[in-house]
Amino acid sequence: MAFNGSGTYNLYTPGNPVVTGTTISSTWANNTLTDIATGLSNVICKDGQSTTTGTIPFATAVTMASTLSVTGAVTLSGNATVGGTLGVTGATTLSSTLAVTGVATFTAKPILSTLTTSQAVFSDGSKGLVSNAITGTGNVVMSASPTLSGTVGGALTWSGAQTYSSAMTYGGVTLSNAVTGTGNMVLSASPTFTGTLTAAAITMSGDIQQNNATYLRGKTAAAVSTRLIGVTGGDALFFGSIDAVLSGGLVYVNNGVTQFTVSSVGTFAISNALTVGTTLGVTGAITASNLTASRGVLTDSSKNLISADAPVTNSLGADVTLSNTALYFDGPSAANGTSGTWFASGTVTLFASAASNIFLKLWDGTTLIASTNVYIPAASANVSASLSGYITGPVGNLRISARDGTRTDSKIIFNATGNSKDSTISAIRVA
């Protein structure tokens, strides 16, 4: 027996060791050489021409300078460090630590109960390189479309889109069929939501788009969901409640102060002033305790539609002498506006020291509205005359002017009665 089973080679016996003076015989030589040949046949050749037939126990630390190729089963009971390439085509059992500073290539599917790496590289998921727990401080480079199951903790950096088949918690936010959480969620530039979005508060930095025939919903105190705001199928802006009665109606508040309300039966109430630029159309009754309008039109006093757009009235404060027979002299005039349609009406009192024919006209300084003439038959007599009419877009104050074609001492009188209203004009905007 060449080796004793513990790796020690012993010379063939009997006949060995050789004693001095022993006669050489063919039996001794053949038996000894055959035993040596048998022993050498069990040695691993360094040029790789022999194959081991049993498990080789290596020393505590074995260093491979180049490539280690194993086609059968390998069992490592100690630590192994591979500085080059480790190629394993069969089953490999690691009972301790395998340190690979180069590339580890597995043609079969290794089963790793615990994988601890400082730089884990997943080069081929089809080879079953799966770990129950992956820890470390380096980067894990996965395939183009990896599938993760279980819990992933710590920070993750993604360069593409991710698809999750179950809930995911990231940055304090749990992503599942319902998105909930206490952290912040940063979405894409134009996210699309389906289903129900529930949150205590949402801050948007851009527009929120509501598609046609879809609505913003709310819930009543009775937990009835109702559509509130949206664009109808006919492209009309809808504001109200479609699916439930809002018993409190509509309340518009600005800075904590109620500006107007609309009750559940459609009664419109305004807390402050109402300004109407063009036309206000009302099919029902209007109840107004105080209506102030710049364009007040009284259409039905029974509806309490009362306009505070009172007539503009003015009276002469002194007599006006008609001192030039070729000129008109202004009597009373109203400080009216220059837009809209106005109705004007006025009276003037005239005095002449002798018989005289005085001409009168109601106008805005440019456009004639109405005119007349007054004949005073006796000297030192007072005669009154009135004019009225409509004008649209007056360019100046509405006024009554007078001209005496024969005398220069006739007058427009302001206070023959002692009431100081003897020559007065009033104007009101009607449209």
PyMOL commands that set and color helices and strands:
alter all, ss='L'
color gray80, all
select helices_A, chain A and resi 26-41+125-127+301-303
alter helices_A, ss='H'
color red, helices_A
select strands_A, chain A and resi 63-64+67-70+74-76+80-82+85-88+92-94+98-100+103-106+115-116+134-135+168-170+173-175+180-181+214-219+225-231+237-239+250-254+257-262+268-270+312-315+320-322+329-334+341-352+356-363+368-376+381-392+398-404+410-413+424-429
alter strands_A, ss='S'
color yellow, strands_A
deselect
rebuild
show_as cartoon
